[in-house]
Amino acid sequence: MLIVQVIVNWLLLGSLYAAVALGFSLVWGIMNIVNLAHGAFILVGAYTAYWAFTQLHIDPFLGLPLTMLALFGLGWAVQYVAINRVIRAPFLVTFLLTFGLDLLIADVVQLLFTSDRRSINTAYSGLGLTLGSLHIPLDRLLAAAIAVALTAALSLFLKRTRTGNAILATGMDRDAARLMGIRIDRIYALTFGLGAALAGAAGAMLVELYPFDPSQGGVFTLRAFVIVVLGGLGTPWGALAGGLAFGLAETVVPLLPGIGPGYDDAIAFALMVLVLIFRPRGLLGKAFYA
């Protein structure tokens, strides 16, 4: 049963990591921007869910739409005010701009909530499904289910709706999309807003599972970057594949003989290097994003 427990832990953690990287993958794939403020958006989502829980007594999972809506508005505003003005600038300019936004948002969060480490406990914290020696925490199971549902919903939105098709067309060829009558500025604002909303959803789920503080944004951004490289751009399912690969490096590989714990990040980055060498597009990446 130990093997089954390890596999379950891997799937639950990998699905959560997919939620962390989903918005990052969308913005990078469509707008060609490596959004270094992504981790800051996750933190804002976490603190929004924390505030709603402590002040309004709204469960983080039940309040997920509220958190996503708030982060969508923030992402839309940031894109309109800042990102849109340098969208055609060299890659380094947008890189530095999002880095500055990350520092600014983190400082504002720390100013509002202090640097104290926060956590919440719901009525079902610690509960779960127990089958013999197998234990599945309820909160982690809910987070994994929501992460997969968000991935499926984004995939369906991109493939089955006119707006989603416009987003994909803009990612493939911005100038051709403009010639077809697509408002690129609106598509970029929508894309960045969706990326921020998905980051907010990840933050709302993380607040249910782990303690957090304003200094953790960089960790989330770095992990999202590795996950997207592993999974590849071009499809939301790439984020899920990358999340599972990253989760594998953290839960299963350290249990192999001769490895042991403490090498989680080293294993994940080694896996990323191998993927870049043998499959530069990632596990599920599509050609037009190469």
N, C-alpha and C positions, 0 to 999 in steps of 0.2 A: 504493500500500500504506500510505501514511501515514494516509490517512483510515480504513482498516480498523483500523490500530493504535490510533488515537484512539478509535474506537468500542469496541474491545475493552477499552481502559483505562477507558472510561466505564462499561461494564457491570460490570466487576470492582469498581471503586470504588463504584459505586452500590449493588451488592448488599451490600458490606461495610457501607456506611452504613445500609442497611436493618436489618442485625443490630444496629447500635448503637441504633436507635430502636425496635425491636420491643417490648421490655419496657416502655419508657417509654409507648408507645402503648397497651398493654394496661392498665396501671395508670391512666392518665389517662381512658381510655374507660370503664372499668368502675367505678372508685372515684371519679372526678372529682377526682383529686389530681394536681397537677403536681409530680412527684417530683424535687425538686432534688438528692436524694441518688443519682440514677440514675448519674451519672458516677462517683461514689465506688464504687458497686457494680461498675461496669466495671473500675475500678482494682483492686478486691479480686480480681475474676476474673483480671485480668492477673497480679497477684502470686501468686495461687494456682497458676496455670499455670507461672509462672516458678519457684516453689519446687518444684513437682512435677518440673519438668524438671531443675533443678540438683541436687536432693537424691535424687529417686527415679528419675531418668532416664526419665520418662514424656513422650513427645512431646505438645505442647499440643493437637494435633488428636485424638490417641488418648485423651488424658486429659480430653476435653471433658465426658463424662458425670460424671466426678469433680468437675470444677470447677462444673458446673451444680448438682450435688447439694449441694455445700458452700454455694453462694450461695442455693439454695432454702431451706436451713436458716436462713441468716442473715436472708433476707427475711422468712420466716415469724416468726422471733423478733422482729425489729424491728416488724413489723405488730402482733403480739400485745402487746408490751410498750409500744409508744409510739403507733403510728398508730391503733390500734383505740380508744384512749381519747379521741381528738379527731375521730373520723370524721364526726360530725354538727356539728362546730364550723364557724364561718365559714371561707371559703376562705383568708383571710389566716393563720389559725392553722396549718392544715396546711402552708401555704406556708413559714412561718417554721420550723415543726418539721422539715420535710425539709431546709431550709437548714442548720439546726443539726446535723442528722445528717450532712450532707455534710461539714461542717467537722470533726466528731468523727471520722468514719471516715478522712478524709484525714490527720488528725493521728496517729491510731493506726497507719496504714500507714507514715507517715514515721518514727514512733518505732521500728517493727519493722524497716524496710528502709532507713532513712536517706533523704536526698533525692537520692542519686546516681541518675543516669540509667542504666537497665538495658536490656539487649537480649539476645536469644538467637540462636544459629545452629544450625540442625538440619543433618542430613546432606544434605538436599535444598534447602537455601537457595541461591538463585542458579540452580537448575535450572529448566527450563521446556520448553515446546513451541516449536519454531522452524519456521516455514513460510516460506521465502524471507526477506524482511525483517520478517516478522511474528513477534513473540516474545510468548509467554504464560507468565508466571512460574507455576511449579507451585504455590507456596504461596498466591498470590493466587487462582488458579483453585479450589483446594480450599476456601479461605475463602468465595468466592462461592457455590460449590455447597452448602456447609453452610448459609450464610445463607438461600438459597432453600429448602432442605430444612426448616429451622426454621420459616420462614414458612408453608410448606405444612402442616407438622405441626400448628402452632398453629391454623391455619384449620380443618383437619379435626377437631381436638380440640374446638373451640368449636361446630362445626356438627353433629358426628356422635355425640357422647357426652352422656349425661345430665348429667354434671358440667359439661361445656362449655356446654350449654343453660342450666344454672342460673347460670353466670357471666354469660352474655349477658342472661338475664332480670333478674338483679340490676342490671346496667348500665342496662337500659331503665327499670325501675321498682323501686326497692328495697323499698318498702312492699308493693307487690303481690306481689313475690317472697316476702316474709316470710309473707304470708297464704296462699301456696301451699305452705308448709311448708319453704321453703329456709332453712337456717341461714346468715344473712347474715355473721355473724362468721367462720364457717369459709370461706365463699366469698371474703371479703375477704383472709383469711390466705393462702388458696391462690393468689389472684390476685396478691397482692404477692410471694409466694414465687416464682411463675412469672416475674413481671417481673424479679426479682433474678436468677433462674437464666438468663434470656435475656441479661441484662446481663453475667453471668459468662461466657457463651458468647462474647459479643462481645469481652470482654477477653482471653479465651484465644486468639482469632483475631488480635487486634491485636498481642499480644506476639510473635507469629510474624513480623509484618510491619514493625513500627515500634519505635524506642526509646521508653521511657516512664519517667515519674517521678510521684511523688505529687501534683504540682501540676496535673495535666492533667484532673482530674475535671470542673472547670467547663467546659472546652472540649467534652467529650463531652456533657454535659447540654445545653449551648446548641445544639449541632448536632442532638441528638435532638429538641429542641423545634422547631427549624426544619423538620426532616424530617417530623415528625408534622403540623405545620400545613400543609405542602405536600401530603402524602398524604391527610390526613383521618383521623378516628377511625371506628370501627365495623367495621373489617375489617383483619386482619393485612396484607393485600395493599396497604393504604394506606401502610404503612411502606415496603414495597418500592417503590411508586410515588414516594413522597417521597424515598427514598434515591437512586433513579435521577435524579430531578429535581435533587437537590443535587449528585450526581456530574456531571450535565450542566453545571451552573454552574461546576464546578471544572476540568473537562477539555476540554470542547468549546467553550463560549462564549469563553474567553480566547484561543482561536486565531483568532477572527473578526477581519477587518481593522479596525484602529483601536482594538482593545481591549487585547490583550496580557496577559501574566501579571501577578500582583500584585493583582488585583481579585476573587479567588475569593469571599471572604466577602461583599464588597459586591454582587456579582452574585447570590449565593444569597439574601441578604436582600431585594434588589430583587424577585427572583422570588417570595419569600414575600409581600411586600406586594401584588404583582399578583394572586396567588392569593386573598388575603384580600379584595381589592376585587371581583374578578369571580366567584370561587367560594369563599365563606367556609367551606364544609364541606370544602374540600380536593379533591384530584383524585378520590379514591374514597370520600370520607366519606359516612356514612349519615345519614338525616334524624334518627333518634332520638338522635343525639349532638350535634345542632346546638344 
